[in-house]
Amino acid sequence: MIAIRADRMRSQEYEDARRDLARRLEERVREMDRMYDVAESILTSGQIRVKGFGLSSGTVVVIMLLLTKALKTFRAIRVSTLEGCGQDAAILLRALFETTTAISWIKHAPSTTLSDRSVPERSRK
């Protein structure tokens, strides 16, 4: 049986391509890091005040949980991209889009119940 050490599993070609990708994306990665840092500082500051939007406290909690999930997904996209796993990053990007859509959906109809939102308007007549 041949034992393969983990540090030998990556070929030199793979490592060179990974370094080249990181170099080409360096500025965009710095921008992503700045956006991440701002979002993280907002979510962890404990000073978020939501007034004037007509949202219940429960709705705000759900939105905050979804924003936290989105932040983690954003971080995973960054890591996947830098590791050369573009297809995996694209799948995570779709999940991030879906989370954003869910937040928008919740925010724009805070006064209706969840069951009202799941039934098309013409079906409720």
N, C-alpha and C positions, 0 to 999 in steps of 0.2 A: 504494500500500500504506500502510495506517495503522499507525503504531507506537504501541503502548500501553505506557506506563511502568508498572512494577510497583507503584509507590506510588499510582497512580490506579485500580488494579484493584479495590480494596476500596471498596465504597460507604460513604457516611456512615451509612446505616442499619445496615449490617453492623458497623461500628465501634462504633456506639452500643449495639447488642445485645450485642456482645462485652464492652464495659465494664460493662453492666448485669449480665450473667452473672457476671463477675468480682467485682463488688460483692456480689451476693447469695450467692456461694459463698465469700466471703473467710474466714470462720471455719473452714469445712471445709477449705479449701486450707491454712490455717495448721496445722491438725491433721495433714493429709497430709504437709506438709513436716516436721513434728516426727517423725512415724513414719518417714519416709524417712531423716532424719538419724540416728535411732537405729539403724535397720537397716544403713545404710551404715557407721556407726562400728563396729558389731559385725563386719561382714563384712571390713572393711579393717584391723582392729586387729592381726591376726596373733596374737591371744591366745586363740583359740577352743580349748576343750578339751572333747572328747567322750569321756566315760568312763561306764561303767555301763549303756550302752544295748545292748551286744552287737553293735555295728556294726563291720564291718571298715574299714580305712583307705580302701579303694577305694570303699566305700559312702558314707563321709563325704565324699570328694572329689566324688562324683557329686551328693550332696545340696547341697554348697556351690556347685557349678556351677549347679544348678537354682535355688538361692536368689539367686544373682547375676543370673540371667536374670529371675527374678521381680521383683527390685528395678528392673531396667531397664524391664520392662513396666509396673510401677507408675508410674515416672517418665513414661513415654509416655502413660499414661492421664491423668495430671495435665495434661500439655501439650495433649493432644487436647481434653480437657474445657474448658480455658480458652480454646481457640481456637474453641469452639462446634461441635466435631465429636463430638457425643454418640454417634452411631452407630458411629463408629470407636473411640471409647473403650469402648463396649459389646463390640465384637469383641475388643479387647485384654483386657477384663475376663474374657472367656471363656478366653482363653489363660492368664491368670493363674490362674484356677480350675483349668484342666487341669494347670498346673505344680504347683500345690498338691496336687492329687490324686496326681500322680506321686510327689511327695516322700512323701506319706502311704503310698502303696502300697509304695515301697521301704523305708521305715522300719519298717513293721509286719511284714515278712516277710524279714528280712535273712539268714536261714539257708538259704532255698531258692534254687535257681538260677532264672535268668530263664525258662528253658524250662518249669520246673515251674509257675511263676506264670501262664503264658499258656494252660495247659490246664486246663479246668474239673475240679474234684475228681472228679466222677462218671465222667469220661472216662479217668482214670488207673487205674481198677480192672481 
